[in-house]
Amino acid sequence: MNKTSISASISVKDADIAKIVLMPGDPLRAKYVAERYLENPVCFNTVRNMLGFTGIYKGKKISVMGSGMGIPSMGIYATELYTQFDVE
């Protein structure tokens, strides 16, 4: 699948997001992690300034995306990633 999917909070090509997503609260922390630890990070989401990146870490495709503040925000992003983008 290489179609573009859009949810209320995330807009991404399905192939651009990994099955494993790290979710720090702060989107700028997600950017920091991506730039510091991932090889060839690519930004896949900027909707509502909630930055998401995908790259390679130790040979494995990994994504990192901010979750916002608190459990309600984390719940929204985690649910959308799991139900609409096949994230494990």
PyMOL commands that set and color helices and strands:
alter all, ss='L'
color gray80, all
select helices_A, chain A and resi 14-16+27-37+47-49+70-84
alter helices_A, ss='H'
color red, helices_A
select strands_A, chain A and resi 4-6+11-13+21-22+39-45+52-57+60-65
alter strands_A, ss='S'
color yellow, strands_A
deselect
rebuild
show_as cartoon
